[in-house]
């Protein structure tokens, strides 16, 4: 597993990449919908925690496949303004 942080043009992206089995499309669809139902739901809590953490501050969560195997999950945040930073 690797972790990368990229700061560009007013955004901060935190990306976690692995070479595991990948995130099934059924799991990804739940996050695109932004909610769950009795018949359509995720199988774990970890991705929901990441989703809530990033969207609660106006950020985005995205998924990508890695070749030949694995996933890339990116949490993208607006870069804090100067007055928002803690000294």
C-alpha positions in Angstrom: 0.0 0.0 0.0 1.2 3.5 -0.8 0.1 6.9 0.4 0.6 10.1 -1.7 -0.3 13.7 -1.0 -0.4 16.2 -3.9 -1.0 19.9 -3.5 -2.0 21.8 -6.7 -4.1 24.8 -7.7 -6.1 25.1 -4.6 -6.6 21.4 -3.9 -5.0 18.8 -1.7 -5.3 15.2 -2.9 -4.6 12.3 -0.5 -4.4 9.0 -2.5 -4.1 5.5 -1.1 -3.1 2.8 -3.6 -2.9 -0.9 -3.2 -2.6 -4.1 -5.2 -5.5 -5.9 -3.6 -8.6 -7.4 -5.2 -10.1 -4.0 -6.0 -13.3 -2.3 -5.0 -16.3 -3.9 -6.6 -18.6 -1.8 -8.8 -21.5 -2.5 -6.4 -19.5 -0.8 -3.6 -18.6 2.2 -5.8 -22.2 2.7 -6.9 -23.3 3.2 -3.2 -20.9 6.1 -2.9 -21.9 7.7 -6.2 -25.5 7.6 -4.9 -24.4 9.0 -1.6 -26.8 6.8 0.4 -27.7 3.2 1.2 -30.9 1.3 1.1 -31.9 -2.1 2.5 -31.1 -3.7 -0.8 -28.2 -1.5 -2.0 -25.5 -1.0 0.6 -21.8 -1.2 1.2 -20.2 -4.1 3.0 -18.0 -2.3 5.4 -17.5 0.9 7.4 -14.0 2.0 6.3 -15.0 3.6 3.0 -18.0 5.3 4.6 -15.8 6.9 7.2 -13.5 8.2 4.4 -16.6 9.4 2.5 -18.1 11.2 5.5 -14.8 12.8 6.5 -14.1 14.2 3.0 -17.6 15.3 2.1 -18.4 16.9 5.4 -15.8 19.6 4.6 -16.8 19.9 0.9 -14.3 17.5 -0.6 -14.7 14.6 -3.0 -13.9 10.8 -2.9 -13.0 9.0 -6.1 -12.0 5.5 -7.1 -9.8 4.2 -9.8 -8.5 0.7 -10.8 -4.8 -0.1 -10.9 -3.3 -2.2 -13.6 -2.9 -5.2 -13.3 -4.6 -5.3 -9.9 -5.6 -3.1 -7.1 -7.4 0.2 -6.4 -6.6 3.8 -6.0 -8.8 5.9 -3.6 -8.4 9.7 -3.6 -9.7 12.1 -1.0 -9.7 15.6 -2.6 -10.0 18.7 -0.4 -10.1 22.4 -1.2 -6.8 23.9 0.0 -7.4 26.0 3.1 -7.2 29.7 2.8 -4.4 31.5 4.6 -6.6 32.6 7.5 -7.9 29.0 7.9 -4.5 27.7 8.6 -3.4 27.0 12.2 0.0 28.6 13.1 
